[in-house]
Amino acid sequence: MGDSRDLIYAYFVQVCRENLHIVLAFSPVGDQFRNRCRQFPSIINCCTIDWYNPWPSEALYSVAHRQYSAQEAQLGIAEHLDALC
């Protein structure tokens, strides 16, 4: 009886490890991020860090215009397209 419970628990842990994803968002500004990295070294050693820089205004406009243009017939926004972007 004990072996089957152990096997079930081991299977549960395996499935959780394979499917559990956690997203943490930290601001790198200031000392708090540095202090957290010192307290919890796994933030650096066991994680993937993606740095995102601010987008230029032209790029934001281009993406918005393309997305709205693709959806304008469904959303009925043809006359408001320039104001939205």
Secondary structure, DSSP 8 states (H G I E B T S, - for coil): -HHHHHHHHHHHHHHHHHH---------SSHHHHHHHHH-THHHHSS---------HHHHHHHHHHHHHHHHHHHT-GGGHHHH-
